[in-house]
Amino acid sequence: MVLTKEAIFRFKKFEVCQSNSAMKISSDGVLLGAWVDVSEAKDILDIGTGTGLISLMCAQKNDEANIVGVEIDQASCLEAKSNFANSDWNQRLEVVSDSIQSFGKTSETKFDHIVSNPPFFSGGTLSDNQPKNVVRHTIKLAHGDLLLAIRRLLKPNGKVSMILPVIEGLRFIELVERYRFYINRKTIMRPRASKPSERVLFEFSPMRFDDSYEENEIVMYKEGVKEYTDQYKTLTDNFYL
C-alpha cells in the first residue's frame, strides 16, 4: 500500500524524495525497515533499494554498518543516491546501478544481512507503466535468480529479511527451504484483527540458529478507525513523525 505520492516523505531523522522513483514509499517498505534486525551486521545489502528507504532505516538502526543498495531502475537509482547524500549517514551508504543477477556475479563483498522488498507478481495483466512493471512483476527478477544471487552474496552465517504478500510469501518460503536455507523468524501482518492476513515478513539464513525461531502476528490498524494499533506504533516509533 502506497503511503503517499507527495514528492518528499519526512521521517524523524531523514527525508526521502520520491518524485522520479518507479515505486513510491509504501507501508511494506516501512514495515520491513522497522522489523528487520540488523543490530549485528557490519555489511548490509538492500536489493531493489528504490528510493533508498530501507537502506536509510537500516543506517539509522545500526550506526556502524556499511550499506549498499542495488537498483536496476535508473531514475530510482539517481533518487536513492540523492537521498543517501542528504542523510546523516552518507559516508556509509552507497547505491549501485545494476541488476542483482549481475551484481551477484561481480561483487567481491559478502554481506552479513541482505534485505529486500522484491517483485511479487509472477503473472497477470501488465500496466502501461513499464518501470513499475519491472519493479513489481518478476519480469526481470525471477525468485530463483534472487535466491541464487543471495547464495553468492551472503556470508555463511549471514541473514536475509524480506516481505511479500502472504500467498507469494508462503510459496517463496517453500522455495527458500528447497534451496537449503532455514527460516529464523516469521511475522504475519493483518490490516485489522478482523481482516485476513496480507503480508508475511520472514528472515532466513544458510545455517540453523539453535532455539532462535520466532513466529508472531502484527495488526496495523484499530477496528473501525484509520488509526494505528499500539503494536504498530511501537514497531515504527523510531521512524514516523
GIMO-V986494 format. One record per residue. N is the residue number from 0. BURIAL is b if it has 16 or more other ideal C-beta (glycine too) atoms within 10 Angstrom, else e. Layout:
n=N burial=BURIAL
n=N burial=BURIAL
This chain:
n=0 burial=e
n=1 burial=e
n=2 burial=e
n=3 burial=e
n=4 burial=e
n=5 burial=e
n=6 burial=e
n=7 burial=e
n=8 burial=b
n=9 burial=e
n=10 burial=b
n=11 burial=e
n=12 burial=e
n=13 burial=b
n=14 burial=e
n=15 burial=b
n=16 burial=b
n=17 burial=b
n=18 burial=e
n=19 burial=b
n=20 burial=b
n=21 burial=b
n=22 burial=b
n=23 burial=b
n=24 burial=b
n=25 burial=b
n=26 burial=b
n=27 burial=b
n=28 burial=b
n=29 burial=b
n=30 burial=b
n=31 burial=b
n=32 burial=b
n=33 burial=b
n=34 burial=b
n=35 burial=b
n=36 burial=e
n=37 burial=b
n=38 burial=e
n=39 burial=e
n=40 burial=b
n=41 burial=e
n=42 burial=b
n=43 burial=b
n=44 burial=b
n=45 burial=b
n=46 burial=b
n=47 burial=b
n=48 burial=b
n=49 burial=b
n=50 burial=b
n=51 burial=b
n=52 burial=b
n=53 burial=b
n=54 burial=b
n=55 burial=b
n=56 burial=b
n=57 burial=b
n=58 burial=b
n=59 burial=b
n=60 burial=b
n=61 burial=b
n=62 burial=e
n=63 burial=e
n=64 burial=b
n=65 burial=b
n=66 burial=b
n=67 burial=b
n=68 burial=b
n=69 burial=b
n=70 burial=b
n=71 burial=b
n=72 burial=b
n=73 burial=e
n=74 burial=e
n=75 burial=b
n=76 burial=b
n=77 burial=e
n=78 burial=b
n=79 burial=b
n=80 burial=b
n=81 burial=b
n=82 burial=b
n=83 burial=b
n=84 burial=e
n=85 burial=e
n=86 burial=b
n=87 burial=e
n=88 burial=b
n=89 burial=e
n=90 burial=e
n=91 burial=b
n=92 burial=b
n=93 burial=b
n=94 burial=b
n=95 burial=b
n=96 burial=b
n=97 burial=b
n=98 burial=b
n=99 burial=b
n=100 burial=b
n=101 burial=e
n=102 burial=b
n=103 burial=b
n=104 burial=e
n=105 burial=e
n=106 burial=b
n=107 burial=e
n=108 burial=e
n=109 burial=e
n=110 burial=b
n=111 burial=b
n=112 burial=b
n=113 burial=b
n=114 burial=b
n=115 burial=b
n=116 burial=b
n=117 burial=b
n=118 burial=b
n=119 burial=b
n=120 burial=e
n=121 burial=e
n=122 burial=e
n=123 burial=e
n=124 burial=e
n=125 burial=e
n=126 burial=e
n=127 burial=e
n=128 burial=e
n=129 burial=e
n=130 burial=b
n=131 burial=b
n=132 burial=b
n=133 burial=b
n=134 burial=b
n=135 burial=b
n=136 burial=b
n=137 burial=b
n=138 burial=e
n=139 burial=b
n=140 burial=b
n=141 burial=e
n=142 burial=b
n=143 burial=e
n=144 burial=e
n=145 burial=b
n=146 burial=b
n=147 burial=b
n=148 burial=b
n=149 burial=b
n=150 burial=e
n=151 burial=e
n=152 burial=b
n=153 burial=b
n=154 burial=b
n=155 burial=e
n=156 burial=e
n=157 burial=b
n=158 burial=b
n=159 burial=b
n=160 burial=b
n=161 burial=b
n=162 burial=b
n=163 burial=b
n=164 burial=b
n=165 burial=e
n=166 burial=e
n=167 burial=b
n=168 burial=b
n=169 burial=e
n=170 burial=e
n=171 burial=b
n=172 burial=b
n=173 burial=e
n=174 burial=e
n=175 burial=b
n=176 burial=e
n=177 burial=e
n=178 burial=e
n=179 burial=e
n=180 burial=b
n=181 burial=e
n=182 burial=b
n=183 burial=b
n=184 burial=b
n=185 burial=b
n=186 burial=b
n=187 burial=b
n=188 burial=b
n=189 burial=b
n=190 burial=e
n=191 burial=e
n=192 burial=e
n=193 burial=e
n=194 burial=e
n=195 burial=e
n=196 burial=b
n=197 burial=b
n=198 burial=b
n=199 burial=b
n=200 burial=b
n=201 burial=b
n=202 burial=b
n=203 burial=b
n=204 burial=b
n=205 burial=b
n=206 burial=e
n=207 burial=e
n=208 burial=e
n=209 burial=e
n=210 burial=e
n=211 burial=e
n=212 burial=e
n=213 burial=e
n=214 burial=e
n=215 burial=e
n=216 burial=e
n=217 burial=b
n=218 burial=b
n=219 burial=b
n=220 burial=b
n=221 burial=e
n=222 burial=e
n=223 burial=e
n=224 burial=e
n=225 burial=e
n=226 burial=e
n=227 burial=b
n=228 burial=b
n=229 burial=e
n=230 burial=e
n=231 burial=b
n=232 burial=e
n=233 burial=e
n=234 burial=b
n=235 burial=b
n=236 burial=e
n=237 burial=e
n=238 burial=b
n=239 burial=e
n=240 burial=e
